[in-house]
């Protein structure tokens, strides 16, 4: 026992030795006046105390020693409830989303589930009608049928429809913008002001835009959700989600639910997502540049019926996008002049674009929502939303844009 105490004393002295490193070189620049990339590279990330590691280590321990029962060395006791690698990522995300608190999850779906589990049986949820298929599936099949929440899917670009959907039991509005997959743009500030007026919690899914292009918290959102699997991770090698917010009471409620039902990310996933943040600005600028060029090419192509990209002046919500976004993103949806066979042929004949679900990676991806990401959405609803067999969703990567143009041109010419 004496030698154990001695070891702890020695460890304490080691930490003291490196305290100057922690308090000076390792200070995290969370000041709002720092630039985006400065915060992305440094926020939440202190110089590691023992060896001076510049990068936050991957803390793989599932549990943490206690000096005596109930007396912790730090804030951690069990990794489902908290992990140093995860904390670094959470703090960095909070800084980038202009929030006080960040919470990460094993997926974006787990993050949404945590929010819904804070509601009570009989509560009413208004959700964007054109929304990620996984969000639709959870709300329709789990939240509504098994948890007895009332759910309405509404066109959030129509404020009259939003007001008409409101009930005395309405407790949450879920806003996704740009929408997946038809690329509608919802007015975040207008919707969040409406929600506050009626004491309704507002959640904005910021996945398509990322923290670099859009800041829902600054526009009035109570909670911002990101699927880190997409642009934040950026390399198609992470499954992870995050919530950022300012209200401590709400954060405490969410944390209680999270640590109870689980759904937390591994330290390795947290490390990869934290690394992804460091290059987010550079990647998003390239995604935006390439997407704008491809959209302008596609809009004039004779085999394309319609192009949905908020960077085009012809987009119905272009002015709203200009108002609330710093760039128009890397996602394009197109309606092909043809049927499902033509769409499949296009996907088969592309050489640079990869036919795969997901988005936001450095690789350019192409997919057909009706039979892939949104296949779980009932046919009559897909038809109403315009998710037909000829709708193709493109995640524009950061390859040489000349190669992407040539690939699309030869693929379309093959039809």
Residue pairs with C-beta under 8 A, 6 or more apart in sequence:
8 67
14 49
14 50
15 49
15 50
18 47
18 49
18 50
18 52
19 49
21 47
21 49
21 52
22 46
22 47
22 49
25 47
26 45
26 46
26 47
27 46
28 42
28 43
28 44
28 45
28 46
28 91
28 95
29 38
29 39
29 42
29 43
30 39
30 43
30 44
30 91
30 95
32 98
34 42
34 43
36 96
36 211
36 212
36 281
37 278
37 281
37 282
39 92
39 95
39 96
40 92
40 96
40 277
40 278
40 280
40 281
41 277
41 278
43 91
43 92
43 94
43 95
43 96
44 87
44 88
44 89
44 90
44 91
44 92
44 94
44 95
45 55
45 56
45 88
45 91
45 92
45 274
47 53
47 54
48 54
48 56
48 57
55 275
56 84
56 85
56 88
56 271
56 274
57 84
57 85
58 85
58 267
58 268
58 270
58 271
59 79
59 83
59 84
59 85
59 267
60 267
60 268
61 79
62 78
62 79
63 77
63 78
63 79
64 72
64 73
64 74
64 76
64 77
64 78
65 73
66 72
66 73
66 77
67 73
74 84
75 82
76 82
76 83
76 84
79 264
79 267
80 259
80 262
80 264
81 259
83 264
83 267
83 270
85 267
85 270
85 271
85 274
86 104
86 264
86 265
86 267
86 270
88 270
88 274
89 102
89 104
89 242
89 270
89 271
89 273
89 274
89 277
90 101
90 102
90 103
90 104
90 242
91 102
92 102
92 274
92 277
93 99
93 102
93 104
93 211
93 226
93 232
93 242
93 244
93 277
94 100
94 101
94 102
94 244
96 211
96 212
96 277
96 280
97 206
97 211
97 215
97 216
97 217
97 224
97 226
97 244
98 215
98 217
98 218
99 217
99 224
99 244
99 245
99 246
100 245
100 246
100 248
100 251
101 244
101 245
101 246
101 248
101 251
102 242
102 243
102 244
103 111
103 114
103 242
103 243
103 244
103 251
103 254
103 255
103 258
104 111
104 228
104 240
104 241
104 242
104 264
104 265
104 270
104 273
105 111
105 114
105 240
105 241
105 242
105 243
105 258
105 263
105 264
105 265
106 239
106 240
106 241
106 262
106 263
106 264
106 265
106 266
106 269
107 227
107 229
107 239
107 240
107 241
107 263
108 132
108 134
108 205
108 207
108 225
108 226
108 227
108 228
108 229
108 240
108 241
109 134
109 135
109 138
109 241
110 241
110 263
111 225
111 227
111 241
111 242
111 243
111 263
112 135
112 138
112 174
112 203
112 225
112 241
113 138
113 142
113 261
113 263
114 243
114 254
114 257
114 258
114 261
114 263
115 172
115 203
115 223
115 225
115 243
115 254
116 125
116 138
116 139
116 143
116 147
116 149
116 172
117 147
117 257
117 261
118 250
118 253
118 254
118 257
119 125
119 149
119 171
119 172
120 171
121 147
121 148
121 149
122 148
122 149
122 150
122 169
123 149
123 150
123 169
123 170
123 171
123 172
124 149
124 150
124 151
124 152
124 167
124 169
124 170
124 171
124 172
125 139
125 143
125 149
125 150
125 151
125 152
125 170
125 171
125 172
125 173
125 174
126 152
126 154
126 156
126 162
126 165
126 166
126 170
126 172
126 173
126 174
126 200
127 135
127 136
127 139
127 151
127 152
127 153
127 154
127 173
127 174
128 153
128 154
128 155
128 156
128 174
128 175
128 176
128 177
128 179
128 186
129 153
129 154
129 155
129 156
129 385
130 155
130 176
130 179
130 180
130 181
130 182
130 184
130 385
130 386
130 387
131 153
131 174
131 176
131 179
131 180
131 205
132 176
132 180
132 205
132 207
132 373
133 180
133 369
133 373
133 374
133 375
133 376
133 377
134 373
134 376
135 174
135 176
135 205
136 153
136 374
136 376
136 377
136 381
137 376
137 377
139 149
139 151
139 153
139 174
140 151
143 149
143 151
144 150
144 151
150 167
150 169
152 165
153 381
154 161
154 162
154 165
155 161
155 184
156 162
156 173
156 175
156 177
156 184
156 186
156 191
157 184
157 185
157 186
157 187
157 316
157 317
159 190
159 191
159 194
162 173
162 191
162 194
163 194
166 198
166 200
170 198
170 200
171 200
171 201
172 200
172 201
172 202
172 203
173 191
173 195
173 200
173 201
173 202
173 203
174 203
174 205
175 186
175 188
175 191
175 192
175 202
175 203
175 204
175 205
175 216
175 221
176 186
176 204
176 205
176 207
176 208
177 184
177 185
177 186
177 188
177 204
177 205
177 208
177 209
177 214
178 184
178 185
178 208
178 209
178 310
178 321
178 329
178 331
179 185
179 186
179 208
180 207
180 208
180 331
180 373
180 393
181 333
181 369
181 373
181 374
181 387
181 391
181 393
182 308
182 333
182 385
182 386
182 387
182 391
183 308
183 309
183 310
183 315
183 331
183 332
183 333
184 316
184 317
185 310
185 315
185 317
185 318
185 320
185 321
185 324
185 325
186 317
186 320
187 320
187 323
187 324
188 204
188 214
188 216
188 219
188 220
188 221
188 324
189 219
189 220
189 324
191 202
192 202
192 204
192 216
192 219
192 220
192 221
192 222
193 220
194 200
195 201
195 202
195 222
196 202
196 220
201 222
201 223
201 250
202 220
202 221
202 222
202 223
203 221
203 222
203 223
203 224
203 225
204 216
204 219
204 221
204 223
204 224
204 225
205 225
205 226
205 227
206 214
206 216
206 224
206 225
206 226
207 225
207 226
207 227
207 230
207 231
207 360
208 230
208 329
208 331
208 359
209 325
209 329
210 226
210 230
210 231
210 232
210 280
210 284
210 329
210 360
211 226
211 232
211 280
212 231
212 280
212 281
212 284
212 326
212 327
213 284
213 288
213 325
213 326
213 327
213 328
213 329
214 324
214 325
214 326
216 224
217 224
217 244
217 245
217 246
219 324
222 245
222 246
222 247
222 250
223 243
223 244
223 245
223 250
224 243
224 244
224 245
225 241
225 242
225 243
226 232
226 241
226 242
226 244
227 240
227 241
228 238
228 240
228 241
228 242
228 273
228 276
229 238
229 239
229 240
229 241
229 358
229 360
230 358
230 359
230 360
230 361
231 280
231 283
231 284
231 287
231 330
231 359
231 360
232 238
232 240
232 242
232 273
232 276
232 277
232 280
232 360
233 240
233 272
233 273
233 276
233 360
233 361
234 276
234 279
234 280
234 283
234 360
234 361
234 362
235 272
235 276
235 361
235 362
236 358
236 361
236 362
236 363
237 272
238 269
238 272
238 273
238 276
239 269
240 265
240 269
240 270
240 273
242 273
243 254
245 251
245 254
258 264
265 273
283 362
283 398
284 327
284 329
284 330
285 327
286 398
287 329
287 330
287 396
287 397
287 398
288 311
288 327
288 328
288 329
288 330
289 401
290 330
290 396
290 397
290 398
290 399
290 401
290 404
291 309
291 311
291 328
291 329
291 330
291 331
291 332
291 396
292 309
292 311
292 328
293 401
293 405
294 332
294 394
294 396
294 401
294 404
294 405
294 408
295 307
295 309
295 311
295 312
295 332
296 312
297 405
297 408
297 409
298 304
298 307
298 332
298 334
298 408
299 307
299 312
299 314
301 412
302 337
303 336
303 337
303 338
303 412
303 415
304 334
304 335
304 336
304 337
304 412
305 334
305 335
305 336
305 337
305 390
306 334
306 335
307 332
307 333
307 334
307 335
308 315
308 332
308 333
308 334
308 335
309 315
309 328
309 331
309 332
309 333
310 317
310 318
310 321
310 325
310 328
310 329
311 318
311 321
311 327
311 328
311 329
312 318
315 321
321 328
330 359
330 360
330 395
330 396
330 397
331 359
331 393
331 394
331 395
331 396
332 393
332 394
332 396
333 391
333 392
333 393
333 394
334 391
334 392
334 394
335 388
335 390
335 391
335 392
336 342
336 343
336 346
336 390
336 391
336 392
336 415
337 390
338 390
338 415
339 389
339 390
340 368
340 370
340 371
340 389
340 390
342 390
342 415
343 368
343 389
343 390
343 392
344 368
345 414
345 415
346 366
346 392
346 411
346 412
346 414
346 415
347 353
347 355
347 366
347 367
347 368
347 392
348 355
349 410
349 411
349 414
350 366
350 407
350 408
350 411
351 407
351 410
352 364
352 399
352 403
352 404
352 407
353 364
353 365
353 366
353 394
353 404
353 407
353 408
353 411
354 363
354 364
354 365
354 366
355 365
355 366
355 367
356 365
356 366
356 367
357 365
357 367
357 372
357 373
358 365
358 395
359 365
359 393
359 395
360 395
361 395
361 397
362 397
362 398
362 399
363 397
363 399
364 394
364 395
364 396
364 397
364 399
364 404
365 394
365 395
365 397
366 392
366 393
366 394
366 395
367 373
367 392
367 393
368 389
368 391
368 392
368 393
369 387
369 391
369 393
370 382
370 387
370 388
370 389
370 391
371 389
373 393
374 382
374 387
377 385
377 387
382 388
396 404
397 404
